[in-house]
Amino acid sequence: MCGRYSLICTDDLGNRFRVYEPTLGRRSKFNVAPSQTMPVVVQRERTELVPMEWGLVPHGAKDPAAARRPINARAETLAERPMFRGLLKENRCLVPASGFYEWKRDGGRKAPYYLRLRDTDLFAFAGLYDVWRDPTGNAHPTYTIITTAANEIVAPLHDRMPAILRPGNEDRWLSGGQPAPEELLSLLGPYPAGSMDAYPVSTRMNSPAADDPSLIAPLETWWPDPDGT
């Protein structure tokens, strides 16, 4: 799954995703947690960076406070589940990120690890979004992050990982129209383990209130490469 992630923002964020009004996303967040509002890339008349709350509220929900708000959606069942089937056709999005966290069980405790790509500080999770409107008509956009089977570097921590899009597939995922579900799902496989790093970090990140660069700093012991070295 993906229950925490980071986004290190620079002036390159708007250029990286070629978005309108890139200033919306220039504040770095080192410990993004569910229910927080983060920038999400959507394709409308143009590509835009839109602030959205993490945790999907279906547009038809009577009471969002009582609604089930999934933070993740399994890639394998997107085309089958009523909550996601329509969104897969028309409400796809990119969730900008710099890394994500997972926990390794060690006896009775859970040790947090930070996972990132080796060659870039900015990439995108595949996501879906919806817009719920309150009784006054105000729009409240929310999103969920798609997950896929874990690769070799994530598997010791969890059997799922966020679906990280290769840069060449971001436009295909975001593009308008209604591609066949099979075409879209083919973009959501595990990211190559050899292009990722994973290492233990401070348990301070367990608190959603913690948010500073030290949270993604490695502890002394690094998680080994997939070959065990």
Summary of the structure (lengths in Angstrom):
residues: 229
radius of gyration: 17.2
end to end distance: 25.7
largest distance: 58.3
contacts: 694
relative contact order: 0.19
helix: 20%
strand: 35%
